[in-house]
Amino acid sequence: MVDSTANSSEQLAEELKALRKLRGVSLAAVAEPAKISVAYLQKLENGVVKNPSPRVLMRLAEVLDCSYERLMELADYVPAKPTGPSGKPSFLEAALRNEELSDEEQRAVLAFIGYLKGSRKK
């Protein structure tokens, strides 16, 4: 979902912002249950905070319903590893990580996934 040429703090920032927006929630709706301030979350989403603690990443993963391992990889705490059952990235992961997708195309994919998730709740 993020540009592979960006440094790790930028990648983490982009991922956190994309996940929050995908879920359609405010900064406060994420910060409060994650036990961090809105200002700190803004700094995380803007790449100002370079090394958030694993504890903060764990709480964010729970609130955003995303992979703690993925956030730890983006924060450079653990090396990235394939997650598919065959030891390779899943088809969806491979498609989303395709370096040929522009930022605009990545945002469009996120918007479409959000649309699909919103449609099934009805």
C-alpha positions in Angstrom: 0.0 0.0 0.0 2.9 2.3 0.4 5.7 3.5 -1.9 8.6 1.1 -1.6 11.1 3.9 -2.2 10.0 5.8 0.9 12.0 5.4 4.1 10.5 3.3 6.9 9.1 6.2 9.0 7.4 7.6 5.8 6.1 4.2 5.0 4.7 3.7 8.5 3.2 7.2 8.4 1.5 6.5 5.1 0.2 3.1 6.2 -1.3 4.4 9.4 -3.0 7.3 7.7 -4.3 5.0 4.9 -5.7 2.5 7.4 -7.4 5.2 9.4 -9.0 6.8 6.4 -10.0 3.4 5.0 -11.9 2.8 8.2 -13.4 6.2 8.0 -12.5 7.2 11.5 -11.2 10.4 13.0 -7.8 10.9 14.6 -9.5 11.1 18.0 -11.4 7.8 17.4 -8.0 6.1 16.9 -5.9 8.0 19.4 -8.2 7.6 22.4 -8.5 3.8 22.5 -4.8 3.5 21.5 -4.0 5.6 24.6 -2.1 8.2 22.7 -2.8 11.9 22.1 -4.3 13.1 18.9 -1.2 15.3 18.4 1.1 12.2 18.7 -1.0 10.3 16.2 -0.8 13.3 13.8 3.0 13.2 14.2 3.0 9.5 13.5 0.9 10.0 10.4 3.1 12.8 9.2 6.4 10.9 9.7 7.6 13.2 12.4 7.9 10.4 15.0 10.7 8.1 13.7 10.6 5.4 16.4 7.2 4.7 18.0 7.4 2.1 20.7 6.3 -1.4 20.0 3.7 -1.0 22.7 2.1 2.0 20.8 2.3 0.0 17.6 0.5 -2.9 19.3 -2.4 -0.7 20.5 -2.6 1.0 17.1 -2.8 -2.4 15.4 -5.6 -3.4 17.7 -7.6 -0.2 17.1 -7.0 -0.2 13.3 -7.6 -3.9 13.1 -4.4 -4.4 11.2 -1.3 -6.6 11.4 1.0 -5.8 14.4 3.8 -7.6 12.5 3.3 -5.3 9.5 3.6 -2.2 11.7 6.7 -3.6 13.4 8.2 -4.2 9.9 7.5 -0.7 8.8 9.0 0.7 12.0 12.1 -1.4 11.3 11.8 -3.5 14.4 11.6 -6.8 12.5 12.5 -7.7 8.9 9.8 -8.0 6.4 8.7 -11.5 5.4 6.3 -13.0 3.0 2.9 -13.8 4.4 1.3 -16.2 1.9 0.7 -19.8 2.7 3.4 -20.8 0.2 6.0 -18.5 1.8 5.3 -16.0 -0.9 3.2 -12.8 -0.7 -0.5 -13.5 -1.3 -1.9 -12.4 -4.7 -3.6 -9.4 -3.2 -0.4 -8.3 -1.3 1.6 -8.7 -4.5 -0.8 -6.6 -6.5 -1.0 -3.9 -3.8 2.8 -3.8 -3.5 3.3 -3.5 -7.2 5.8 -0.7 -7.8 4.0 0.3 -11.0 1.0 1.6 -9.1 1.1 5.4 -8.8 0.1 7.1 -5.5 -3.2 8.1 -7.2 -3.8 4.5 -8.2 -3.0 3.2 -4.7 -5.5 5.7 -3.2 -8.1 4.6 -5.7 -7.6 0.9 -4.7 -8.0 2.0 -1.0 -11.2 3.9 -1.8 -12.6 0.9 -3.7 -11.8 -1.5 -0.8 -13.5 1.0 1.5 -16.5 1.1 -0.8 -16.7 -2.7 -0.8 -16.5 -3.0 2.9 -19.1 -0.3 3.3 -21.4 -2.1 0.9 -21.3 -5.4 2.8 -22.3 -3.8 6.1 -25.8 -3.0 4.7 
